[in-house]
């Protein structure tokens, strides 16, 4: 499982790169994780 700061601000360079390159418009890592989970679940049930 991913470890996030309470506010979802990236702790390291890898996490910053994930957030900077996301295609779902997430503004923090918590939101990115939630949106990716929604997309994954949606695609698995289609």
PDBQT receptor file of N, H, CA, C and O in Angstrom, charges set to zero:
ATOM      1  N   UNK A   1       0.841  -1.178   0.000  1.00  0.00    +0.000 N 
ATOM      2  CA  UNK A   1       0.000   0.000   0.000  1.00  0.00    +0.000 C 
ATOM      3  C   UNK A   1       0.888   1.244   0.000  1.00  0.00    +0.000 C 
ATOM      4  O   UNK A   1       2.004   1.225   0.520  1.00  0.00    +0.000 OA
ATOM      5  N   UNK A   2       0.390   2.297  -0.576  1.00  0.00    +0.000 N 
ATOM      6  H   UNK A   2      -0.516   2.313  -0.998  1.00  0.00    +0.000 HD
ATOM      7  CA  UNK A   2       1.150   3.534  -0.661  1.00  0.00    +0.000 C 
ATOM      8  C   UNK A   2       1.089   4.299   0.651  1.00  0.00    +0.000 C 
ATOM      9  O   UNK A   2       0.084   4.262   1.360  1.00  0.00    +0.000 OA
ATOM     10  N   UNK A   3       2.169   4.988   0.961  1.00  0.00    +0.000 N 
ATOM     11  H   UNK A   3       2.986   5.018   0.385  1.00  0.00    +0.000 HD
ATOM     12  CA  UNK A   3       2.210   5.821   2.154  1.00  0.00    +0.000 C 
ATOM     13  C   UNK A   3       2.210   7.280   1.720  1.00  0.00    +0.000 C 
ATOM     14  O   UNK A   3       3.113   7.720   1.008  1.00  0.00    +0.000 OA
ATOM     15  N   UNK A   4       1.210   8.021   2.142  1.00  0.00    +0.000 N 
ATOM     16  H   UNK A   4       0.477   7.663   2.720  1.00  0.00    +0.000 HD
ATOM     17  CA  UNK A   4       1.085   9.429   1.801  1.00  0.00    +0.000 C 
ATOM     18  C   UNK A   4       1.130  10.262   3.066  1.00  0.00    +0.000 C 
ATOM     19  O   UNK A   4       0.769   9.799   4.148  1.00  0.00    +0.000 OA
ATOM     20  N   UNK A   5       1.581  11.502   2.912  1.00  0.00    +0.000 N 
ATOM     21  H   UNK A   5       1.875  11.877   2.033  1.00  0.00    +0.000 HD
ATOM     22  CA  UNK A   5       1.388  12.457   3.992  1.00  0.00    +0.000 C 
ATOM     23  C   UNK A   5      -0.103  12.718   4.096  1.00  0.00    +0.000 C 
ATOM     24  O   UNK A   5      -0.838  12.456   3.144  1.00  0.00    +0.000 OA
ATOM     25  N   UNK A   6      -0.558  13.217   5.205  1.00  0.00    +0.000 N 
ATOM     26  H   UNK A   6       0.039  13.430   5.978  1.00  0.00    +0.000 HD
ATOM     27  CA  UNK A   6      -1.987  13.438   5.410  1.00  0.00    +0.000 C 
ATOM     28  C   UNK A   6      -2.615  14.292   4.311  1.00  0.00    +0.000 C 
ATOM     29  O   UNK A   6      -3.772  14.081   3.950  1.00  0.00    +0.000 OA
ATOM     30  N   UNK A   7      -1.866  15.249   3.782  1.00  0.00    +0.000 N 
ATOM     31  H   UNK A   7      -0.926  15.421   4.075  1.00  0.00    +0.000 HD
ATOM     32  CA  UNK A   7      -2.431  16.136   2.771  1.00  0.00    +0.000 C 
ATOM     33  C   UNK A   7      -2.148  15.666   1.348  1.00  0.00    +0.000 C 
ATOM     34  O   UNK A   7      -2.540  16.338   0.394  1.00  0.00    +0.000 OA
ATOM     35  N   UNK A   8      -1.474  14.523   1.185  1.00  0.00    +0.000 N 
ATOM     36  H   UNK A   8      -1.155  13.977   1.960  1.00  0.00    +0.000 HD
ATOM     37  CA  UNK A   8      -1.215  13.983  -0.141  1.00  0.00    +0.000 C 
ATOM     38  C   UNK A   8      -0.072  14.636  -0.892  1.00  0.00    +0.000 C 
ATOM     39  O   UNK A   8       0.099  14.394  -2.086  1.00  0.00    +0.000 OA
ATOM     40  N   UNK A   9       0.713  15.458  -0.215  1.00  0.00    +0.000 N 
ATOM     41  H   UNK A   9       0.574  15.654   0.756  1.00  0.00    +0.000 HD
ATOM     42  CA  UNK A   9       1.858  16.109  -0.856  1.00  0.00    +0.000 C 
ATOM     43  C   UNK A   9       2.981  15.076  -0.983  1.00  0.00    +0.000 C 
ATOM     44  O   UNK A   9       3.275  14.360  -0.025  1.00  0.00    +0.000 OA
ATOM     45  N   UNK A  10       3.606  14.994  -2.157  1.00  0.00    +0.000 N 
ATOM     46  H   UNK A  10       3.367  15.575  -2.935  1.00  0.00    +0.000 HD
ATOM     47  CA  UNK A  10       4.653  13.998  -2.375  1.00  0.00    +0.000 C 
ATOM     48  C   UNK A  10       5.810  14.127  -1.390  1.00  0.00    +0.000 C 
ATOM     49  O   UNK A  10       6.250  15.229  -1.063  1.00  0.00    +0.000 OA
ATOM     50  N   UNK A  11       6.294  12.967  -0.923  1.00  0.00    +0.000 N 
ATOM     51  H   UNK A  11       5.937  12.072  -1.189  1.00  0.00    +0.000 HD
ATOM     52  CA  UNK A  11       7.406  12.934   0.027  1.00  0.00    +0.000 C 
ATOM     53  C   UNK A  11       8.754  12.857  -0.670  1.00  0.00    +0.000 C 
ATOM     54  O   UNK A  11       9.769  13.218  -0.075  1.00  0.00    +0.000 OA
ATOM     55  N   UNK A  12       8.792  12.397  -1.917  1.00  0.00    +0.000 N 
ATOM     56  H   UNK A  12       7.967  12.105  -2.401  1.00  0.00    +0.000 HD
ATOM     57  CA  UNK A  12      10.069  12.192  -2.589  1.00  0.00    +0.000 C 
ATOM     58  C   UNK A  12       9.951  12.512  -4.082  1.00  0.00    +0.000 C 
ATOM     59  O   UNK A  12       8.865  12.814  -4.577  1.00  0.00    +0.000 OA
ATOM     60  N   UNK A  13      11.065  12.444  -4.782  1.00  0.00    +0.000 N 
ATOM     61  H   UNK A  13      11.947  12.199  -4.380  1.00  0.00    +0.000 HD
ATOM     62  CA  UNK A  13      11.083  12.803  -6.202  1.00  0.00    +0.000 C 
ATOM     63  C   UNK A  13      10.222  11.880  -7.051  1.00  0.00    +0.000 C 
ATOM     64  O   UNK A  13       9.568  12.341  -7.986  1.00  0.00    +0.000 OA
ATOM     65  N   UNK A  14      10.210  10.592  -6.746  1.00  0.00    +0.000 N 
ATOM     66  H   UNK A  14      10.741  10.218  -5.986  1.00  0.00    +0.000 HD
ATOM     67  CA  UNK A  14       9.392   9.658  -7.518  1.00  0.00    +0.000 C 
ATOM     68  C   UNK A  14       7.916  10.016  -7.411  1.00  0.00    +0.000 C 
ATOM     69  O   UNK A  14       7.201  10.048  -8.412  1.00  0.00    +0.000 OA
ATOM     70  N   UNK A  15       7.469  10.283  -6.194  1.00  0.00    +0.000 N 
ATOM     71  H   UNK A  15       8.050  10.256  -5.380  1.00  0.00    +0.000 HD
ATOM     72  CA  UNK A  15       6.070  10.661  -5.992  1.00  0.00    +0.000 C 
ATOM     73  C   UNK A  15       5.745  11.976  -6.681  1.00  0.00    +0.000 C 
ATOM     74  O   UNK A  15       4.655  12.131  -7.232  1.00  0.00    +0.000 OA
ATOM     75  N   UNK A  16       6.670  12.923  -6.657  1.00  0.00    +0.000 N 
ATOM     76  H   UNK A  16       7.555  12.797  -6.209  1.00  0.00    +0.000 HD
ATOM     77  CA  UNK A  16       6.453  14.198  -7.355  1.00  0.00    +0.000 C 
ATOM     78  C   UNK A  16       6.308  13.969  -8.853  1.00  0.00    +0.000 C 
ATOM     79  O   UNK A  16       5.463  14.581  -9.507  1.00  0.00    +0.000 OA
ATOM     80  N   UNK A  17       7.140  13.081  -9.390  1.00  0.00    +0.000 N 
ATOM     81  H   UNK A  17       7.826  12.583  -8.860  1.00  0.00    +0.000 HD
ATOM     82  CA  UNK A  17       7.069  12.782 -10.819  1.00  0.00    +0.000 C 
ATOM     83  C   UNK A  17       5.733  12.118 -11.170  1.00  0.00    +0.000 C 
ATOM     84  O   UNK A  17       5.142  12.431 -12.203  1.00  0.00    +0.000 OA
ATOM     85  N   UNK A  18       5.262  11.222 -10.334  1.00  0.00    +0.000 N 
ATOM     86  H   UNK A  18       5.742  10.967  -9.494  1.00  0.00    +0.000 HD
ATOM     87  CA  UNK A  18       3.947  10.599 -10.553  1.00  0.00    +0.000 C 
ATOM     88  C   UNK A  18       2.859  11.663 -10.617  1.00  0.00    +0.000 C 
ATOM     89  O   UNK A  18       2.010  11.642 -11.509  1.00  0.00    +0.000 OA
ATOM     90  N   UNK A  19       2.889  12.570  -9.688  1.00  0.00    +0.000 N 
ATOM     91  H   UNK A  19       3.578  12.587  -8.964  1.00  0.00    +0.000 HD
ATOM     92  CA  UNK A  19       1.869  13.608  -9.633  1.00  0.00    +0.000 C 
ATOM     93  C   UNK A  19       1.980  14.559 -10.814  1.00  0.00    +0.000 C 
ATOM     94  O   UNK A  19       0.967  14.955 -11.390  1.00  0.00    +0.000 OA
ATOM     95  N   UNK A  20       3.197  14.926 -11.178  1.00  0.00    +0.000 N 
ATOM     96  H   UNK A  20       4.020  14.605 -10.710  1.00  0.00    +0.000 HD
ATOM     97  CA  UNK A  20       3.401  15.848 -12.303  1.00  0.00    +0.000 C 
ATOM     98  C   UNK A  20       2.983  15.245 -13.639  1.00  0.00    +0.000 C 
ATOM     99  O   UNK A  20       2.586  15.976 -14.546  1.00  0.00    +0.000 OA
ATOM    100  N   UNK A  21       3.065  13.930 -13.772  1.00  0.00    +0.000 N 
ATOM    101  H   UNK A  21       3.388  13.336 -13.035  1.00  0.00    +0.000 HD
ATOM    102  CA  UNK A  21       2.786  13.287 -15.062  1.00  0.00    +0.000 C 
ATOM    103  C   UNK A  21       1.413  12.634 -15.125  1.00  0.00    +0.000 C 
ATOM    104  O   UNK A  21       1.103  11.957 -16.105  1.00  0.00    +0.000 OA
ATOM    105  N   UNK A  22       0.589  12.820 -14.108  1.00  0.00    +0.000 N 
ATOM    106  H   UNK A  22       0.842  13.370 -13.312  1.00  0.00    +0.000 HD
ATOM    107  CA  UNK A  22      -0.715  12.147 -14.110  1.00  0.00    +0.000 C 
ATOM    108  C   UNK A  22      -1.623  12.722 -15.190  1.00  0.00    +0.000 C 
ATOM    109  O   UNK A  22      -1.570  13.913 -15.493  1.00  0.00    +0.000 OA
ATOM    110  N   UNK A  23      -2.441  11.874 -15.755  1.00  0.00    +0.000 N 
ATOM    111  H   UNK A  23      -2.484  10.906 -15.509  1.00  0.00    +0.000 HD
ATOM    112  CA  UNK A  23      -3.334  12.263 -16.845  1.00  0.00    +0.000 C 
ATOM    113  C   UNK A  23      -4.787  12.434 -16.394  1.00  0.00    +0.000 C 
ATOM    114  O   UNK A  23      -5.668  12.686 -17.215  1.00  0.00    +0.000 OA
ATOM    115  N   UNK A  24      -5.029  12.299 -15.110  1.00  0.00    +0.000 N 
ATOM    116  H   UNK A  24      -4.312  12.094 -14.443  1.00  0.00    +0.000 HD
ATOM    117  CA  UNK A  24      -6.396  12.400 -14.600  1.00  0.00    +0.000 C 
ATOM    118  C   UNK A  24      -6.669  13.724 -13.894  1.00  0.00    +0.000 C 
ATOM    119  O   UNK A  24      -7.770  13.942 -13.387  1.00  0.00    +0.000 OA
ATOM    120  N   UNK A  25      -5.678  14.603 -13.858  1.00  0.00    +0.000 N 
ATOM    121  H   UNK A  25      -4.784  14.425 -14.270  1.00  0.00    +0.000 HD
ATOM    122  CA  UNK A  25      -5.872  15.923 -13.281  1.00  0.00    +0.000 C 
ATOM    123  C   UNK A  25      -5.841  15.972 -11.767  1.00  0.00    +0.000 C 
ATOM    124  O   UNK A  25      -6.330  16.930 -11.170  1.00  0.00    +0.000 OA
ATOM    125  N   UNK A  26      -5.274  14.956 -11.136  1.00  0.00    +0.000 N 
ATOM    126  H   UNK A  26      -4.876  14.177 -11.621  1.00  0.00    +0.000 HD
ATOM    127  CA  UNK A  26      -5.197  14.932  -9.673  1.00  0.00    +0.000 C 
ATOM    128  C   UNK A  26      -4.239  16.012  -9.185  1.00  0.00    +0.000 C 
ATOM    129  O   UNK A  26      -3.217  16.283  -9.817  1.00  0.00    +0.000 OA
ATOM    130  N   UNK A  27      -4.578  16.621  -8.060  1.00  0.00    +0.000 N 
ATOM    131  H   UNK A  27      -5.407  16.401  -7.546  1.00  0.00    +0.000 HD
ATOM    132  CA  UNK A  27      -3.738  17.693  -7.523  1.00  0.00    +0.000 C 
ATOM    133  C   UNK A  27      -2.902  17.239  -6.331  1.00  0.00    +0.000 C 
ATOM    134  O   UNK A  27      -2.030  17.977  -5.874  1.00  0.00    +0.000 OA
ATOM    135  N   UNK A  28      -3.157  16.035  -5.823  1.00  0.00    +0.000 N 
ATOM    136  H   UNK A  28      -3.866  15.435  -6.195  1.00  0.00    +0.000 HD
ATOM    137  CA  UNK A  28      -2.319  15.468  -4.772  1.00  0.00    +0.000 C 
ATOM    138  C   UNK A  28      -2.326  13.949  -4.905  1.00  0.00    +0.000 C 
ATOM    139  O   UNK A  28      -3.103  13.395  -5.683  1.00  0.00    +0.000 OA
ATOM    140  N   UNK A  29      -1.473  13.285  -4.156  1.00  0.00    +0.000 N 
ATOM    141  H   UNK A  29      -0.843  13.735  -3.524  1.00  0.00    +0.000 HD
ATOM    142  CA  UNK A  29      -1.328  11.840  -4.301  1.00  0.00    +0.000 C 
ATOM    143  C   UNK A  29      -2.540  11.055  -3.826  1.00  0.00    +0.000 C 
ATOM    144  O   UNK A  29      -2.833   9.987  -4.363  1.00  0.00    +0.000 OA
ATOM    145  N   UNK A  30      -3.237  11.562  -2.840  1.00  0.00    +0.000 N 
ATOM    146  H   UNK A  30      -2.999  12.430  -2.403  1.00  0.00    +0.000 HD
ATOM    147  CA  UNK A  30      -4.440  10.890  -2.361  1.00  0.00    +0.000 C 
ATOM    148  C   UNK A  30      -5.493  10.886  -3.474  1.00  0.00    +0.000 C 
ATOM    149  O   UNK A  30      -6.113   9.858  -3.745  1.00  0.00    +0.000 OA
ATOM    150  N   UNK A  31      -5.690  12.032  -4.109  1.00  0.00    +0.000 N 
ATOM    151  H   UNK A  31      -5.187  12.868  -3.889  1.00  0.00    +0.000 HD
ATOM    152  CA  UNK A  31      -6.647  12.132  -5.197  1.00  0.00    +0.000 C 
ATOM    153  C   UNK A  31      -6.218  11.262  -6.381  1.00  0.00    +0.000 C 
ATOM    154  O   UNK A  31      -7.055  10.613  -7.010  1.00  0.00    +0.000 OA
ATOM    155  N   UNK A  32      -4.924  11.247  -6.683  1.00  0.00    +0.000 N 
ATOM    156  H   UNK A  32      -4.245  11.774  -6.173  1.00  0.00    +0.000 HD
ATOM    157  CA  UNK A  32      -4.411  10.413  -7.767  1.00  0.00    +0.000 C 
ATOM    158  C   UNK A  32      -4.703   8.944  -7.494  1.00  0.00    +0.000 C 
ATOM    159  O   UNK A  32      -5.148   8.225  -8.388  1.00  0.00    +0.000 OA
ATOM    160  N   UNK A  33      -4.461   8.503  -6.293  1.00  0.00    +0.000 N 
ATOM    161  H   UNK A  33      -4.100   9.088  -5.567  1.00  0.00    +0.000 HD
ATOM    162  CA  UNK A  33      -4.725   7.121  -5.916  1.00  0.00    +0.000 C 
ATOM    163  C   UNK A  33      -6.213   6.783  -6.063  1.00  0.00    +0.000 C 
ATOM    164  O   UNK A  33      -6.558   5.721  -6.583  1.00  0.00    +0.000 OA
ATOM    165  N   UNK A  34      -7.090   7.675  -5.609  1.00  0.00    +0.000 N 
ATOM    166  H   UNK A  34      -6.810   8.537  -5.186  1.00  0.00    +0.000 HD
ATOM    167  CA  UNK A  34      -8.527   7.441  -5.698  1.00  0.00    +0.000 C 
ATOM    168  C   UNK A  34      -8.990   7.377  -7.151  1.00  0.00    +0.000 C 
ATOM    169  O   UNK A  34      -9.763   6.489  -7.512  1.00  0.00    +0.000 OA
ATOM    170  N   UNK A  35      -8.531   8.300  -7.981  1.00  0.00    +0.000 N 
ATOM    171  H   UNK A  35      -7.903   9.021  -7.688  1.00  0.00    +0.000 HD
ATOM    172  CA  UNK A  35      -8.944   8.318  -9.386  1.00  0.00    +0.000 C 
ATOM    173  C   UNK A  35      -8.434   7.101 -10.135  1.00  0.00    +0.000 C 
ATOM    174  O   UNK A  35      -9.157   6.528 -10.950  1.00  0.00    +0.000 OA
ATOM    175  N   UNK A  36      -7.187   6.695  -9.870  1.00  0.00    +0.000 N 
ATOM    176  H   UNK A  36      -6.599   7.160  -9.208  1.00  0.00    +0.000 HD
ATOM    177  CA  UNK A  36      -6.656   5.501 -10.519  1.00  0.00    +0.000 C 
ATOM    178  C   UNK A  36      -7.431   4.263 -10.098  1.00  0.00    +0.000 C 
ATOM    179  O   UNK A  36      -7.677   3.378 -10.916  1.00  0.00    +0.000 OA
ATOM    180  N   UNK A  37      -7.818   4.193  -8.826  1.00  0.00    +0.000 N 
ATOM    181  H   UNK A  37      -7.618   4.912  -8.161  1.00  0.00    +0.000 HD
ATOM    182  CA  UNK A  37      -8.603   3.061  -8.335  1.00  0.00    +0.000 C 
ATOM    183  C   UNK A  37      -9.968   3.023  -9.027  1.00  0.00    +0.000 C 
ATOM    184  O   UNK A  37     -10.428   1.954  -9.429  1.00  0.00    +0.000 OA
ATOM    185  N   UNK A  38     -10.615   4.180  -9.167  1.00  0.00    +0.000 N 
ATOM    186  H   UNK A  38     -10.241   5.048  -8.840  1.00  0.00    +0.000 HD
ATOM    187  CA  UNK A  38     -11.906   4.238  -9.849  1.00  0.00    +0.000 C 
ATOM    188  C   UNK A  38     -11.796   3.750 -11.289  1.00  0.00    +0.000 C 
ATOM    189  O   UNK A  38     -12.634   2.979 -11.757  1.00  0.00    +0.000 OA
ATOM    190  N   UNK A  39     -10.758   4.203 -11.987  1.00  0.00    +0.000 N 
ATOM    191  H   UNK A  39     -10.078   4.830 -11.606  1.00  0.00    +0.000 HD
ATOM    192  CA  UNK A  39     -10.561   3.808 -13.387  1.00  0.00    +0.000 C 
ATOM    193  C   UNK A  39     -10.309   2.305 -13.482  1.00  0.00    +0.000 C 
ATOM    194  O   UNK A  39     -10.861   1.631 -14.351  1.00  0.00    +0.000 OA
ATOM    195  N   UNK A  40      -9.484   1.792 -12.598  1.00  0.00    +0.000 N 
ATOM    196  H   UNK A  40      -9.034   2.339 -11.892  1.00  0.00    +0.000 HD
ATOM    197  CA  UNK A  40      -9.171   0.367 -12.612  1.00  0.00    +0.000 C 
ATOM    198  C   UNK A  40     -10.414  -0.470 -12.352  1.00  0.00    +0.000 C 
ATOM    199  O   UNK A  40     -10.661  -1.450 -13.055  1.00  0.00    +0.000 OA
ATOM    200  N   UNK A  41     -11.193  -0.093 -11.354  1.00  0.00    +0.000 N 
ATOM    201  H   UNK A  41     -10.992   0.703 -10.783  1.00  0.00    +0.000 HD
ATOM    202  CA  UNK A  41     -12.407  -0.839 -11.041  1.00  0.00    +0.000 C 
ATOM    203  C   UNK A  41     -13.411  -0.767 -12.180  1.00  0.00    +0.000 C 
ATOM    204  O   UNK A  41     -14.051  -1.762 -12.519  1.00  0.00    +0.000 OA
ATOM    205  N   UNK A  42     -13.545   0.404 -12.764  1.00  0.00    +0.000 N 
ATOM    206  H   UNK A  42     -13.025   1.213 -12.489  1.00  0.00    +0.000 HD
ATOM    207  CA  UNK A  42     -14.470   0.596 -13.876  1.00  0.00    +0.000 C 
ATOM    208  C   UNK A  42     -14.069  -0.280 -15.051  1.00  0.00    +0.000 C 
ATOM    209  O   UNK A  42     -14.928  -0.910 -15.668  1.00  0.00    +0.000 OA
ATOM    210  N   UNK A  43     -12.782  -0.333 -15.373  1.00  0.00    +0.000 N 
ATOM    211  H   UNK A  43     -12.085   0.178 -14.872  1.00  0.00    +0.000 HD
ATOM    212  CA  UNK A  43     -12.307  -1.125 -16.499  1.00  0.00    +0.000 C 
ATOM    213  C   UNK A  43     -12.396  -2.618 -16.244  1.00  0.00    +0.000 C 
ATOM    214  O   UNK A  43     -12.556  -3.390 -17.189  1.00  0.00    +0.000 OA
ATOM    215  N   UNK A  44     -12.298  -3.046 -14.994  1.00  0.00    +0.000 N 
ATOM    216  H   UNK A  44     -12.168  -2.418 -14.226  1.00  0.00    +0.000 HD
ATOM    217  CA  UNK A  44     -12.402  -4.456 -14.673  1.00  0.00    +0.000 C 
ATOM    218  C   UNK A  44     -13.840  -4.950 -14.766  1.00  0.00    +0.000 C 
ATOM    219  O   UNK A  44     -14.057  -6.146 -14.956  1.00  0.00    +0.000 OA
ATOM    220  N   UNK A  45     -14.819  -4.078 -14.638  1.00  0.00    +0.000 N 
ATOM    221  H   UNK A  45     -14.643  -3.106 -14.483  1.00  0.00    +0.000 HD
ATOM    222  CA  UNK A  45     -16.215  -4.473 -14.677  1.00  0.00    +0.000 C 
ATOM    223  C   UNK A  45     -16.861  -4.235 -16.040  1.00  0.00    +0.000 C 
ATOM    224  O   UNK A  45     -18.037  -4.543 -16.231  1.00  0.00    +0.000 OA
ATOM    225  N   UNK A  46     -16.113  -3.699 -16.973  1.00  0.00    +0.000 N 
ATOM    226  H   UNK A  46     -15.157  -3.449 -16.818  1.00  0.00    +0.000 HD
ATOM    227  CA  UNK A  46     -16.685  -3.404 -18.305  1.00  0.00    +0.000 C 
ATOM    228  C   UNK A  46     -16.720  -4.648 -19.168  1.00  0.00    +0.000 C 
ATOM    229  O   UNK A  46     -17.166  -4.592 -20.314  1.00  0.00    +0.000 OA
TER     230      UNK A  46
